[in-house]
Amino acid sequence: MKIAIVNTKGGASKSTTAFQVASAYMLSKGLNFKHIELDDENKDAETFSKSKIITEQVAVENGDNLNDTIRNLLLKNENLVIDVGGNKTTTLFLENLKKTRMYRLIDLFIIPSSGGSQDVKNAIRTYKTIKEMNPDAKVLFVLSRVRNPNRVKFQFREFFVNNEIDEKDKQNYIILKDSDVVDLSRILKKSIYEIVEDKDTKQKLEKEFDKALLDGDNNTIESLSIMLEIIDEAENFFNEYIIPAFQKLDEILKK
């Protein structure tokens, strides 16, 4: 299984989607896989040093040898999540996928958008590039940093009213709410899925909180109190957003 996360705009929540959704999905399935950052600058995955997700950064540089890089990656008998850097990197990646015909080895393209007008426009442009390359390509949109799930069609109105997206593909979207849970995941250096599954993390913080109370360390008490509050929210976030995302991935990949 090979999943590529792409959007030509930087800051579209590609890395969050790659780690918290695509890689966590493979981890939940018990698969052996690699999380690849195809990027010269972003080393976001290094943040998650306590995660079971194996990450590797692959250089793009000026793109001269990107066709060979893509072939070498996709021809390996490995499950891959490829977090493609934004801006020029995604453009080069898609161009070289087309040249090498390696797009036929991508099982799913995930296109995140964080809600800004330009994000949505770039997501649509990325979608059109993929579909021109391969009309049968499987695509999943991620509507990220959603402020209010009940108003997602307002925040992402340009996506929902756009007539350049096939109606069938437009149904393939998931929501990721804007939440402190994502930031806590970075602090604890593991995915939201792992935080919820690993009860030891919460117990450890509870013990540290008890110690801070005994020591009268108000700064630590306040910090840990907030973190424990957010850990409680993590389970709800997981049930409301991550599990439905996993279910949507199951649905699309099994078609």
N, C-alpha and C positions, 0 to 999 in steps of 0.2 A: 504494500500500500504506500502510495506516494502522494503527499498533499503539499500544495504550494500556496503560500499566503502572499497575496499581491495587491498593491494599489500604488499607482504612480506618484501619489502624494505622500510625503513624509508626515508622521504624526497622526496616521489614520487608525491607530490601534492594532497595527499588524503584529507587533511583538507580543502584546497582551493576548491577542487572539491565538497566535501560534503556540504560546506556552500554556495559557489557561484553558484553552479549548482543544486544539488539535493534538498537542503532545499529551495533555492530561487524558484525552480520550484514548490514545494508544496505551498509555500507562494503565488506565482502568481495564483495558482488554488483556493485560498481561503480555503485551507484545514486546519483542525486542526491536528497538528502533533508535534512530538518531534525530536529534533536533539540530538542524543546520541553520546557522545565520550566514546568509549569502550577502555579506556586507563588509566594507572595509572599516567603517567607523563604529557602528552600533555593536556593543557587546552586552546587550541587555540580559541575555541568558546567564552571563557570569554572576549576576546578582543572586541567582537561585542556587547557591553553592551547597545547600543542604537537601536539594531535591534529588530524587532517583532518576530524573530525566537527564539523559546523557546529551551534552551539547558540544557543538564544534563550530568554529568560525571558519568560513571559506572566503578567501580574498577574491575581489572582483577587479580591483585596480582600474586600468583603463578599458577593460573589456576585451582586449585583443585575443586572449585565450579562453574567453568565457564559453565558447562553443565546446572546447575540450573539457572544461570544468563541468559543464552541464552533462555531457555524455558520460564522463567518469562517475558522476553522482548517480545518475538515473539508471545506468546499466548495472550497478551493483545490486546484488540480491539482498536488499535491505529495505525495511520500512523506514520512510523518511518523512519528516515535517520540515519543509524548507521555508524559512522566514526570509523573504526577499526584501532587501533594503529599498527605501522609497526613492522617489525622484528618478534620477538617471539610471540607477541600478535596476529597478523594475522594468524600465523601458528596454534596457540592454538584455535583461533576462528573457523577456517575451520575444524580442527580436531574434535572439539566438535559439530559443525554443523552436521558433518557426523554421529558421534556416536548417537546423539539425534534424527536424521532424521528431524531436524528443518529446514534444507535447503529447504524443500518443501514449507516453508512459506515465503521465500525470493522471492519477485517479480522481482528483478533486482540486479545483481552484477555489480558494476562500478569499473573498474580497471584503475587507473591513472598511467601515466608514464611521467617523466619530461625530457626524451630524452637521458639521459646517457645510455651507453651500459648496465650497470648492472641493471638499472631501467627497461629497455625493457626485459632483460632476466628474471627478477623477475616477471614482468607483465605476461610474457608467462607461467612461472612456476605456477603462481597463477591461470591463466586461465585453465591450464591442470588439476590442483587439483580440481577446481570447476566442470569441465566437467566430470572428473572421478567419482565425487560424484553424479552429476546429468547431464546427457547428454543433457537434455532439458532446462537447466538453461539459462535464458536470461542474456546476457552480453553486456556491453557498455565499450569501451576503451576510455580513455581521453588522448590525446596527449597534454601535458601541457608544458608551458614555450617555446612555439614555437617561434623561432627567426624570421623566414620569412615564412609565410603561403604558399608562392609559392614554397618553397623548403622543405616542410614538409616531402616529401618522401625521401629526402636526409638526413635530421636530424634524422628521424625515420626509416631509411632504414632497420634496423634489424627487425622491426615490419612488414613492408610491404613485405619483401621477405621470411618471416618465413612460412614454410609449416606445422607447427604444429597447426596453428590456422585454424579452418574451414573457408573456403572462405566466407560463409554467415556471420559468426561472424566478420570477418575482415572488412566487410563493415560498421559495427556498431562502428563508432568512431566519436568523436568530437575533435575540436581543441580549445585550449586556448592559445592565444598569450602571450608571456612575455610582461608585461605592468606595468607601474607605477600606473595604475588604481587599480590594486589589492592592492598595498601598501596604496593608498589613502583610499580605503575601510576600511582598518584596522585603519587608523588615525581617520576617521569619525565614526568608530565603528558600521557600518551597511553594509549590502551587496550591491554589485554593482547595483543589481536590485532595491533596496530601494533608493539608491542615485539618480538613473535616474528617478524613479517614484515620488520622493519627491522634488519638485521644491524649497521648503522652505530652504533646505540645501544650495543651490547655492545662494539664495537671502541673507541669513544670512552672508555668506562669502563675498558677494559683499559689504554689509554694513560695515563689519569689515575692508575690504580693503579701503573703503572711509574714515573711521575713521583714519586708519593708515596714509593715505595721508595727512589728516588735521594735525595729530600729528607730521608728518615728521619722522615717525618711519621706517627707511629704512629696518631694519632686518625683521620687520613684513610685510612691503610692498612686499619684495622679496618672503617671505614664502607664503603669500596669493596669490600673482601673479602666482606662480608655481602651487598652489593647484587649483586655478580657471582654469588655462590652462588644468590641468589634468581632472577636472570635465567636461570640454568641450569634452575631449577625451572619457570620460566614456560613453557618449551616443553612439558614434561610436562603442566602444568596445561592448556595450550591443547589438546593432543591428547586428554586424558582428559575435559575438561569443556566447553570452548568448541566444539570441532568437533562433538561429539554434540548440543550445544544447537542449532547451526546446522542439523544434519541433522533434528532434531525440528521446527524451524521450517519447513524445506522440506516435510516430511511433512504438517504441519497446514495450511499455507497453500495447498498444491496440491490439497487435497481439495475 
